[in-house]
Amino acid sequence: MVKRFNRLLVATHVVADFLSAGLAFALAYWLRFDSFLVDFVEVTLGRPNFSQYLAVLPLIALLVPAAFHAQGLYRLRRGRTRVDDFFAVLVGSILAVLAGIVLTLFIEAYYPGGLVPDPISRVVWVLFLGLNVVFTFTSREVVRDLLRRRWRAGIGLKRVLIVGAGDLGRMVADRILEHGEMGLRLTGFTDDRLGSTDAIGHRGLPLLGTVAETAEVCQREKVDTVYVALPIEEHVKTLSVVEFTTRECIDVHVVPDLLQFIALRARLEDLDGLPIISINDVPLRGFNSLLKRLVDIAVSTLVLIGFVPFGLVIAWLVKRSSPGPVFYHQERMGLDGKPFIVYKFRSMPIDAEQETGPIWAPPRDPRVTPIGRWLRQHDIDELPQFWNVFKGEMSIVGPRPERPFFVEQFKHKIPQYMLRHKVKAGITGWAQVNGWRGNTSLEKRIEFDLYYIENWSLSLDLKIMWLTMLRGLHRLA
């Protein structure tokens, strides 16, 4: 049932995105050639016939859903906010425009006199990008609002029963309650602990009976969907519930009891017809990995070139602060637990760790030089790490890298610590922009790092970069 709903919602969004893109492209033409913009931006190549743009319009409109699909916009994701949606729509629209430019230039070059006899105006592309972001984001908000209004009125809701009130069942309940956009209404649980002292309804949901009474509860509560969330040792009970629900044409979903193993996203794979669950899968693979790398190269190149004069001033100040080299290099642990050398502007004397050895830097580190304290306060000492990004050892966004000395300690003390090495280390990260930086809770940092790894998208990266810049400007103010 959830899959059917997902397909319907995705189809609605695809159609809306296609129509929005077509409208945005036609309106961009009108604004460029027939509106007041003509008085401000001169048309140098003459006014093209609208029929030329009309002929290519369906092709451009189809590129938008394709780009949105590549960006993951048609996947329902937990914890997705309006800001997340906006950045995802922005990135998807940029990809669609880039693909449209390449495609129309290809058609123009190899099929002269065809669909695109003249180059599409660059102003039209810019207008199309802005209009498409506005239209598609607005259409998604309208669809979301209509569905919420419908479900708040109790129309079209699917009644759900969870078999199993343990940790697994309660986690399923939390996910459903947190996502009203799925159109599900929880009726309660069935569990064999009905008479025990710990049989307390979770988040106000009642225990309606034992597992053996599931069939009776389904009929009484008019249940549409059953989630079976029983422990692995109760396999026989799971089979009996599945058999009943299949016989009564009730949708059934079995939640595998693998929580003790799964820390990241799990993925169902096929081994010659045999279903296999891939544990701790990450979305940052294949095309996504290439896309992230291209952004890293572009941003690091711009930063390295743009900050050369500023970097020379910082180097001079560091050199004057204390004897020693300008740059400080240190071994850190990166992707797949492989060590690399990270670079920083030196903020301490060269013999700072001679007596103490590697230690966790306190908030007011007495070893830091005056200029070093200023560099750390504004994160300017991290700028040389853009060279690590350019070389491919780090990324702009990712979990902050740690020294192997500390990693060896933390991986035995903190569960799932090493999972943060599933992606490249970053200059900034989801934990840092949420305040978990420096001498703060490691457990919370790991929690935010794992959220980032599991929910990666280019729009999330852009959101983190944007928040990092805002916080940096705030500290400089």
C-alpha positions in Angstrom: 0.0 0.0 0.0 2.8 2.4 0.9 4.5 1.6 -2.5 1.2 2.3 -4.3 0.9 5.6 -2.5 4.6 6.5 -3.2 4.0 5.7 -6.9 0.9 8.0 -7.0 2.7 10.8 -5.2 5.8 10.5 -7.4 3.6 10.5 -10.5 1.8 13.6 -9.3 5.2 15.4 -8.8 6.5 14.2 -12.2 3.5 15.6 -14.0 3.6 18.8 -12.0 7.3 19.2 -12.6 6.9 18.6 -16.3 4.1 21.2 -16.6 6.0 23.7 -14.4 9.1 23.4 -16.5 7.2 23.9 -19.8 5.4 27.0 -18.3 8.7 28.3 -17.0 10.4 27.9 -20.4 7.6 29.7 -22.3 7.4 32.5 -19.7 11.2 32.9 -19.9 10.9 33.5 -23.6 8.1 36.1 -23.2 10.0 37.9 -20.4 13.2 38.0 -22.5 11.7 39.1 -25.9 8.3 40.6 -25.2 8.3 42.2 -21.8 9.9 45.3 -20.2 13.3 43.4 -20.0 13.9 44.3 -23.7 14.4 47.9 -22.6 17.1 46.9 -20.1 18.9 44.0 -21.9 19.5 44.5 -25.6 18.6 41.7 -28.0 21.8 41.5 -30.1 20.9 38.5 -32.3 17.4 39.5 -33.2 14.1 38.2 -31.9 13.7 34.5 -32.6 10.4 33.0 -33.6 8.5 31.5 -30.7 7.9 28.4 -32.8 11.6 27.5 -32.4 11.3 27.6 -28.6 8.0 25.8 -28.7 9.5 22.9 -30.7 12.2 22.3 -28.1 10.0 23.0 -25.1 8.8 19.4 -24.5 12.5 18.3 -24.6 13.5 20.9 -22.0 10.5 20.1 -19.8 11.4 16.4 -19.8 15.0 17.2 -18.6 13.6 18.6 -15.4 12.0 15.3 -14.1 15.1 13.5 -15.3 17.4 15.8 -13.3 15.1 15.7 -10.3 15.2 11.9 -10.4 19.1 12.0 -10.5 19.0 14.4 -7.5 16.7 12.0 -5.5 13.7 14.3 -5.4 11.3 11.5 -6.1 12.3 9.6 -3.0 10.4 10.1 0.2 12.9 10.9 2.9 12.4 11.2 6.6 13.3 14.5 8.2 13.1 16.4 4.9 12.3 20.1 5.5 11.2 22.9 3.2 14.8 24.1 3.2 16.0 20.7 2.1 13.3 20.6 -0.7 14.3 24.1 -1.9 18.0 23.2 -2.2 17.2 19.9 -3.9 14.9 21.7 -6.4 17.6 24.3 -7.0 20.3 21.8 -7.7 18.0 19.7 -9.9 17.1 22.8 -11.9 20.7 23.7 -12.4 21.5 20.2 -13.6 18.5 20.4 -16.0 19.7 23.7 -17.4 23.3 22.4 -17.9 21.9 19.3 -19.6 19.6 21.5 -21.7 22.5 23.7 -22.9 24.6 20.8 -23.8 21.8 19.0 -25.6 20.7 22.1 -27.6 24.2 22.8 -28.6 24.6 19.2 -29.7 21.4 19.4 -31.8 22.5 22.7 -33.3 26.0 21.4 -34.2 25.0 18.0 -35.7 21.5 18.7 -37.0 21.6 22.2 -38.4 18.2 23.6 -39.4 16.5 21.1 -37.1 14.8 21.8 -33.8 17.2 24.5 -32.7 18.4 26.6 -35.7 19.6 29.4 -33.4 21.3 29.2 -30.0 18.8 29.6 -27.1 19.3 32.9 -25.4 21.5 32.8 -22.3 19.1 35.2 -20.6 16.3 32.8 -21.3 18.3 30.0 -19.6 18.8 32.2 -16.5 15.1 33.2 -16.4 14.1 29.6 -16.9 16.3 28.5 -14.0 14.8 31.0 -11.6 11.2 30.5 -12.7 11.5 26.7 -12.7 12.8 26.8 -9.1 9.8 29.0 -8.0 7.2 27.0 -9.9 8.3 23.5 -9.0 8.9 24.3 -5.3 5.5 26.0 -5.2 3.8 23.0 -6.8 5.3 20.7 -4.3 4.2 22.9 -1.4 0.6 22.9 -2.9 0.5 19.1 -3.2 1.9 18.7 0.3 -0.7 21.1 1.7 -3.6 19.5 -0.1 -2.7 16.0 1.1 -2.3 17.2 4.7 -5.6 19.0 4.6 -7.3 15.9 3.2 -5.7 13.6 5.8 -6.4 16.0 8.7 -10.0 15.7 7.7 -9.7 11.9 7.9 -10.2 11.3 4.2 -8.2 8.5 2.5 -6.2 7.5 5.6 -5.0 3.9 5.7 -5.4 2.2 9.1 -2.2 0.5 10.3 -1.6 -2.2 13.0 1.9 -3.0 14.3 2.6 -6.6 15.4 5.2 -6.3 18.1 5.5 -3.6 20.7 9.2 -3.9 21.4 12.0 -1.6 20.2 11.6 -2.5 16.6 7.8 -2.0 16.6 8.1 1.3 18.5 10.6 2.5 15.9 8.2 1.7 13.1 5.5 3.7 15.0 7.8 6.7 15.4 8.6 6.7 11.7 4.9 6.6 10.8 3.8 9.2 13.3 6.6 11.6 12.2 5.5 11.4 8.6 2.0 12.5 8.2 2.6 12.8 4.4 2.3 9.0 4.1 -1.4 9.1 4.9 -1.3 6.4 7.6 -3.2 6.2 10.8 -1.9 3.9 13.6 -4.5 2.0 15.4 -2.1 0.4 17.9 -0.1 -2.8 18.6 -0.6 -6.5 19.2 2.0 -8.1 21.4 2.3 -11.1 23.7 3.4 -9.0 26.7 -0.2 -7.7 27.0 -0.4 -8.8 30.7 3.1 -7.8 31.8 4.2 -4.7 33.6 6.1 -3.3 30.6 3.1 -3.6 28.3 2.5 0.2 28.1 1.2 1.8 24.9 3.9 3.7 23.1 3.1 7.4 22.4 -0.5 6.9 23.4 -1.1 3.9 21.1 -3.0 1.1 22.8 -2.1 -2.6 23.0 -5.1 -4.2 21.3 -4.4 -7.9 21.9 -1.9 -10.7 21.6 -0.1 -11.8 18.5 -2.5 -14.7 18.2 -5.4 -12.3 18.3 -4.1 -10.2 15.3 -6.7 -11.6 12.9 -9.5 -10.6 15.3 -8.0 -7.2 15.9 -7.6 -6.6 12.1 -11.3 -7.3 11.6 -12.5 -5.3 14.5 -10.3 -2.2 13.8 -10.8 -2.4 10.0 -7.0 -2.6 9.4 -5.7 -1.9 5.9 -2.0 -2.6 6.5 0.0 -4.6 9.0 3.7 -4.1 10.0 5.2 -7.2 11.5 8.1 -6.1 13.8 8.7 -9.2 15.9 12.1 -10.3 17.2 14.0 -12.8 15.1 13.4 -15.6 17.6 9.6 -15.3 17.0 10.0 -16.3 13.4 7.1 -18.8 13.6 4.7 -16.1 14.8 5.8 -13.9 11.9 5.0 -16.6 9.4 1.5 -17.1 10.9 0.7 -13.3 10.7 2.0 -13.1 7.1 -0.2 -16.1 6.2 -3.3 -14.6 7.7 -2.8 -11.1 6.1 -2.2 -12.6 2.7 -5.3 -14.7 3.0 -7.4 -11.6 3.9 -5.9 -9.3 1.3 -4.4 -7.1 3.9 -1.1 -5.4 3.0 1.7 -6.7 5.1 5.3 -5.5 5.6 7.9 -7.4 7.6 10.5 -5.3 9.3 13.7 -7.4 9.7 15.1 -7.6 13.2 18.6 -6.4 12.2 18.8 -3.2 14.3 21.8 -4.5 16.2 23.7 -4.6 12.9 22.3 -1.7 10.9 23.6 1.7 11.6 23.3 3.3 8.1 20.9 2.7 5.3 20.1 -0.9 4.4 19.6 -1.9 0.7 17.8 -4.9 -0.7 19.8 -6.5 -3.5 19.2 -9.5 -5.8 21.6 -12.4 -6.0 20.3 -14.3 -9.0 16.7 -14.2 -7.7 17.7 -14.5 -4.0 16.9 -11.4 -1.9 19.9 -10.1 0.0 20.0 -7.3 2.5 23.1 -5.1 2.2 24.0 -3.7 5.6 25.3 -0.1 6.1 24.9 1.0 2.5 25.6 4.6 1.7 24.1 6.8 -1.1 27.4 8.4 -2.0 28.4 6.0 -4.8 28.7 6.0 -8.6 27.3 9.2 -10.2 26.7 10.8 -6.8 30.4 10.3 -5.9 31.4 11.8 -9.3 29.1 14.8 -8.8 30.4 15.5 -5.3 34.0 15.3 -6.6 33.3 17.8 -9.4 31.8 20.3 -6.9 34.9 19.7 -4.6 37.3 20.5 -7.5 35.4 23.6 -8.6 35.0 25.1 -5.1 38.5 24.3 -3.9 40.0 25.7 -7.1 38.1 29.0 -6.7 39.1 29.2 -3.0 42.8 28.4 -3.6 43.0 31.0 -6.3 40.9 33.7 -4.7 42.6 33.5 -1.3 46.2 33.7 -2.5 46.7 37.4 -1.4 45.0 36.8 1.9 47.0 33.6 2.4 50.3 35.5 1.9 49.3 37.9 4.7 48.4 35.1 7.0 51.7 33.3 6.2 53.6 36.4 7.1 51.7 36.8 10.4 52.3 33.1 11.3 56.0 33.4 10.5 56.3 36.5 12.8 54.3 34.9 15.7 56.9 32.2 16.5 59.9 30.4 14.9 59.0 27.6 12.6 57.3 26.8 9.3 54.1 28.5 8.1 52.1 25.3 7.6 51.5 22.6 10.1 51.0 19.0 8.8 49.5 16.2 10.7 48.4 12.6 10.0 44.6 12.2 10.0 42.3 9.2 9.1 40.1 9.5 6.1 38.0 7.4 3.7 38.0 3.7 4.5 40.3 4.3 7.5 43.2 5.2 5.3 45.6 7.9 6.7 46.6 11.1 4.9 48.4 14.3 5.8 46.3 17.3 6.5 47.5 20.9 6.2 46.8 23.9 8.4 48.3 27.3 9.1 50.4 26.7 12.2 48.7 28.1 15.4 51.1 26.7 18.0 54.9 26.7 18.6 56.6 23.7 16.8 57.4 22.0 20.2 53.9 22.4 21.7 53.3 18.6 22.1 56.8 17.7 23.1 55.9 17.3 26.8 52.2 16.5 26.6 52.0 14.3 23.5 48.8 14.1 21.5 46.0 15.6 23.7 42.4 16.9 23.1 42.7 20.6 22.7 40.9 22.5 25.6 38.7 25.5 24.9 41.4 28.0 25.9 44.5 26.1 24.8 47.5 27.8 26.5 49.8 26.5 23.8 48.3 28.6 21.1 50.0 31.8 19.9 48.0 35.1 19.9 47.7 35.0 16.1 47.0 31.3 16.2 44.1 31.9 18.6 42.6 34.4 16.2 43.1 31.9 13.3 41.3 29.2 15.2 38.5 31.4 16.4 37.6 32.2 12.8 38.5 28.8 11.4 41.1 30.5 9.1 43.7 27.9 10.1 41.7 25.4 8.1 42.1 27.2 4.7 45.1 25.1 3.6 42.9 22.0 3.7 41.3 23.1 0.4 44.6 21.8 -1.0 43.6 18.4 0.5 40.2 18.7 -1.1 41.8 19.6 -4.5 44.0 16.5 -4.3 41.0 14.3 -3.5 42.1 13.4 0.1 39.2 15.4 1.6 35.9 16.9 0.6 34.3 20.3 1.3 31.6 18.6 3.3 32.0 15.5 5.4 32.9 14.3 9.0 35.9 16.1 10.4 39.0 13.9 10.2 40.6 12.8 13.4 44.2 11.7 14.4 44.8 7.9 14.3 45.9 8.1 18.0 42.4 9.2 19.0 40.6 7.0 16.5 42.2 4.0 18.0 40.7 5.0 21.4 37.3 6.1 20.2 36.5 3.1 18.0 36.6 0.8 21.1 34.6 3.2 23.3 32.0 4.7 20.9 29.7 2.3 19.0 29.6 2.8 15.2 32.4 5.4 15.4 34.3 3.9 12.4 31.2 4.2 10.1 32.0 7.9 9.7 34.9 6.8 7.5 32.5 5.5 4.9 32.9 8.9 3.2 35.8 11.3 2.8 36.5 13.6 5.7 35.4 17.2 5.2 36.4 20.8 6.0 32.9 21.4 7.4 30.1 19.0 8.2 26.5 18.5 9.4 27.7 18.2 13.0 29.7 21.4 12.9 26.9 23.6 11.5 24.6 22.2 14.2 27.1 23.3 17.0 28.9 20.0 17.6 32.4 21.1 17.0 35.6 21.4 19.0 35.5 20.1 22.6 31.9 18.9 22.5 30.0 15.5 22.8 31.6 12.9 20.6 28.4 10.8 20.7 26.3 13.7 19.3 28.9 14.4 16.6 28.8 10.7 15.5 25.0 10.9 15.5 25.0 13.9 13.1 27.9 12.5 11.0 25.9 9.3 10.4 22.8 11.2 9.6 24.8 13.1 6.9 26.2 9.9 5.5 22.8 8.2 5.3 21.0 11.2 3.9 23.6 12.6 1.6 22.5 14.7 -1.4 24.1 17.5 -3.3 21.4 19.9 -1.9 22.4 18.9 1.6 26.0 19.7 0.8 25.0 23.1 -0.5 22.9 23.7 2.6 25.8 22.9 4.9 28.2 25.1 2.8 25.6 28.0 3.1 25.2 27.5 6.9 29.0 27.4 7.3 29.4 30.7 5.4 26.6 32.3 7.5 28.3 31.2 10.8 31.7 32.3 9.6 30.3 35.8 8.7 28.6 35.9 12.1 31.9 35.1 13.9 33.7 37.8 11.9 31.1 40.4 12.7 
